[in-house]
Amino acid sequence: MTRLSTLSRLLAGVGLALAVAACQPTSPAASTRGASRPATSPGTAPPHAGTPASTSLESTDWTAYHRYATGSGDGPRRLDLSNLKRAWTSPRLDGSLYGEPLVYGRDVYVATENDTVYALSAAHGTVVWRVHLGRPVPSGDLPCGNIEPTVGITGTPVIDTARNELFVVADEYSVSAHAIHHELYGLSTATGDVMLRQNADPPGVDRAGTAGALLQRASLALDAGSVIIGYGGNYGDCGPYHGWLESVPVTGGTARFFGPDRGPGEREGAIWMGGGAPVIRDGDIWVAVGNGSVTSASGPYDDSDSVLELSSSLRLLQFFAPARWYADNAVDADLGSSVPAVLGDGFVVQAGKSRTAYLLDGARLGGIGHPLDTIPGFCGNDVDGGVAFSGTTAYLPCESGVVAVAVNATRHTIRQLWRTSAAGGPPVLGGGYLWTIGAGALYALDPATGQVRQREVIGAAATDFPTPSIGDGLVLAPSSDEVHAFTGS
């Protein structure tokens, strides 16, 4: 682990503040952007996340997967995104894009499977800075998987606005040692300078063996001054891996860990959520866990195929698993392919690969087999990635097309509102539309009906679960190795 000295960090902060002040425009709306305004860390949801604010106060940043620590994907509402037009397309980057673009101040941040982090100008899409962190892992050196030709940075980074620091985990390969490891970095958002570097391998991970079976697929989150990291396996669930949730102080130091499927002879139990991030609500951490290795009713329950709530110290507080969790495990029909929608009124909506959507009581998850309500036959396909939600309506990323569901808070029931066949990527809200990516295009859907209102071609994505973001007046959509930016009228 390495850390800048306190004096160096203070000097860097002073230099950044002066640089930002010198570049500030004079318009009232623009002057609320960047490091010059009070920071809102994604580690804590705003008091009224998703509630429209006045135009001058509405944040232009998007600093975590699906914007807020709650994962709501609820973007700026007063932004006019009608009559969409292309603002810019970035240069081709040096590797595939699996994460969501982030926006902070006047820069857009993305990371590639070549272990490179880019800051792009939000105004023009040009490269402001780039940092190549290490040698990515050749795909052929992994026991299985579907990311090619290299595996580098897969999960979306997270930005700590109080520190002006971007955190990212890189899969790295040592040629001389033929070894794979996972490295946590903290980078200056202004310059890309490395402010933190620390090995992030979970306990018992052998760099020459088991590290290759472990993939850092989930996006990063911030909670209680720590970076929250989720681990799962490669596509194919090969090798002796276990899922892990890791918490590392933003200043570096001793990490905490929680691992499902940790019994003798057990494996799997991925925390990957289709690339979505752990949800932070009132300081607690919510994740969904994938299929485990126990496939018999007589086997011990192992925290797999579940929704878990953990404290900031990674102590398990409560869980939910379907009554036939072991049967789900046997056929890879787990809940862990998507992110829990932890609604503000205390309900939780969760769906995965089992073709069932569950409504849960967030205060009493109920353990095994006690949902409030279900929608059997849901989606007809897998639900993969982050959700979007506002109030008691949630929009779930069904691979066959986004599905909208509504919770009846009085009756404790859930029902399907609509389903689109246009696209099924993890959706976000903003400017009066629901935005999703599919079949090489960015779609703007009517949140009330699911009807397509706008469509823009961006080209094929590198991942099955690409997700757009909205910041600095732009809708940002990743294709395989480019970022596409659009503005409204």
C-alpha positions, -999 to +999 in steps of 0.1 A: +000+000+000+013+035-008-002+068+002+007+104-006+020+124+024-005+147+041+015+177+029+014+165-007-023+160-006-029+194+009-008+211-018-025+191-045-059+202-031-049+238-030-036+236-066-068+220-078-090+246-061-071+274-077-072+257-111-110+252-108-116+287-096-097+302-125-118+283-150-152+289-134-178+305-158-199+333-145-234+319-151-252+309-119-261+274-130-225+266-142-210+279-110-225+250-090-204+225-108-171+208-099-149+211-069-158+247-061-193+238-047-201+218-016-193+181-023-220+155-023-204+121-018-221+091-034-216+074-001-247+091+013-280+096-006-292+131-008-321+139+016-346+138-012-329+117-038-350+117-070-371+147-059-370+176-085-349+205-073-347+240-088-326+242-120-298+261-103-295+236-075-299+203-094-266+184-095-249+180-128-226+152-115-229+114-118-202+101-096-213+064-089-230+036-108-266+047-113-257+081-098-266+077-061-253+053-035-289+040-034-285+029-070-318+046-081-305+059-114-328+088-110-311+117-129-318+154-134-354+159-141-355+195-152-330+189-180-345+193-215-335+162-234-361+164-261-350+165-298-318+146-289-287+154-310-252+141-310-227+164-291-196+144-296-180+109-298-148+102-280-117+089-297-114+052-297-101+041-263-074+015-257-098-013-245-133-024-241-157-004-219-177-025-193-185+002-168-208+032-168-194+067-177-191+090-146-193+128-146-177+151-121-173+188-128-165+192-165-150+158-170-163+124-180-144+094-165-143+059-180-120+028-175-111+001-200-103-036-200-067-025-208-063-012-172-065+024-184-085+052-168-095+082-190-108+117-182-126+132-212-137+168-217-175+170-212-175+199-236-157+182-265-150+145-257-112+150-260-088+133-237-079+155-207-057+128-191-052+091-193-034+068-168-024+032-177-023+014-143-008-020-151-007-049-174-041-065-179-047-102-177-046-121-211-079-138-215-061-170-224-045-171-189-080-174-172-097-207-167-129-195-184-147-162-192-161-141-220-141-108-218-115-106-246-087-101-254-077-089-219-094-085-185-084-052-168-110-028-152-145-043-154-165-027-126-175+010-128-152+032-106-166+055-079-157+091-072-153+105-036-161+142-042-150+151-007-115+140-016-116+146-054-105+110-058-116+083-082-113+047-069-110+017-093-100-019-091-077-034-118-070-070-126-033-071-132-009-097-146+028-102-137+047-118-166+077-127-146+057-144-119+029-157-141+006-142-114-027-125-113-038-100-087-064-073-080-052-038-072-072-009-057-062+025-069-072+060-059-066+086-086-068+124-085-098+135-105-079+165-117-047+149-129-049+111-127-020+110-102-020+079-081-030+088-045-036+053-033-024+018-043-032-013-023-036-050-030-073-059-029-071-097-031-095-114-006-079-137+020-067-171+008-065-160-029-034-175-045-020-152-072-006-182-091-039-201-090-072-190-075-069-153-083-076-161-120-110-175-111-120-143-093-135-114-113-141-079-099-173-074-119-195-054-096-192-016-097-176+001-067-195+020-039-186+043-010-199+037+026-187+052+059-154+063+046-146+030+028-146+017-007-170-013-011-159-039-036-177-070-048-161-101-063-175-131-083-163-155-109-157-154-146-184-163-171-188-201-167-183-202-129-151-222-133-124-227-107-123-226-069-137-191-063-160-178-036-179-145-037-166-117-016-176-083-003-147-061+007-145-028+025-112-008+023-108+026+040-104+054+015-071+063+031-059+027+027-052+002+054-068-030+068-097-043+048-128-061+060-144-091+042-176-110+040-179-142+020-209-163+011-205-200+004-176-204+029-185-238+042-162-268+037-162-278+001-184-249-010-177-224-038-194-198-060-219-173-044-208-144-066-214-108-057-215-094-093-251-082-099-247-078-137-221-051-131-242-031-107-230-016-074-237-026-038-266-004-026-260+019+004-291+029+023-289+045+058-253+034+061-261-003+055-250-023+025-274-043+003-263-069-022-277-098-042-257-131-043-255-155-071-259-193-072-239-214-047-227-250-047-253-264-024-280-279-046-299-301-021-327-293+003-308-312+029-277-290+024-269-261+048-280-227+037-249-208+026-260-172+019-263-179-018-292-170-042-301-142-018-306-106-009-284-096+020-283-065+042-250-059+060-237-033+083-209-009+073-186-033+092-198-062+070-218-079+097-247-098+082-280-082+095-307-101+076-313-120+044-340-133+020-337-164-001-364-182-022-380-213-007-363-234-034-329-216-033-311-249-036-330-257-068-322-223-082-285-230-075-287-263-094-297-246-126-280-212-123-313-195-118-301-172-091-311-138-077-276-123-079-277-112-115-293-078-107-291-051-080-318-049-052-341-020-056-342-007-021-371+018-023-373+048+000-406+036+016-390+004+029-399-021+002-373-041-018-378-054-053-356-081-066-355-103-097-328-124-113-327-154-135-355-175-119-383-158-139-398-145-106-399-110-092-400-107-055-414-079-032-397-079+002-401-060+034-369-042+039-372-041+077-379-079+079-365-097+049-379-129+064-351-154+057-359-184+035-392-183+016-411-153+030-416-126+003-445-102+006-456-108-030-443-123-062-448-120-100-443-155-114-432-159-150-416-125-148-397-111-178-393-145-197-355-140-195-327-130-172-328-097-153-292-084-153-277-052-139-288-021-121-324-009-118-339+025-119-366+036-095-386+066-084-412+065-056-428+030-057-421+024-094-391+003-104-377-003-139-360-037-142-334-046-169-349-077-184-328-089-213-359-092-235-369-056-227-371-033-197-401-041-174-418-015-152-434-027-119-454-008-093-456-015-056-489-010-037-477+002-004-510-003+013-517-038+001-480-049+000-484-062-035-465-057-068-477-057-103-463-053-138-471-019-155-456-024-189-428-041-208-409-029-239-392-050-265-369-022-277-340-027-253-332-044-220-300-028-207-299-014-171-320+018-174-317+053-158-341+082-155-335+118-166-351+147-184-385+131-184-373+098-201-362+064-192-329+057-210-316+022-219-292+007-244-297-023-266-289-037-301-264-009-307-287+020-299-296+044-271-333+045-264-354+072-247-386+055-234-418+070-220-416+061-182-454+058-181-459+035-211-425+021-222-431+035-257-400+046-277-397+083-280-362+087-293-335+064-307-298+071-315-274+046-330-241+042-311-228+008-323-223-025-305-214-026-268-186-046-253-209-060-226-244-075-224-253-050-198-243-015-209-259+014-190-260+051-198-255+081-175-265+117-174-243+146-164-233+181-173-263+184-196-253+152-215-267+117-220-236+095-222-237+060-237-208+036-240-202+014-270-174-011-273-145+013-270-161+048-274-183+072-254-211+089-272-226+121-258-260+136-267-277+169-258-314+180-261-329+210-277 
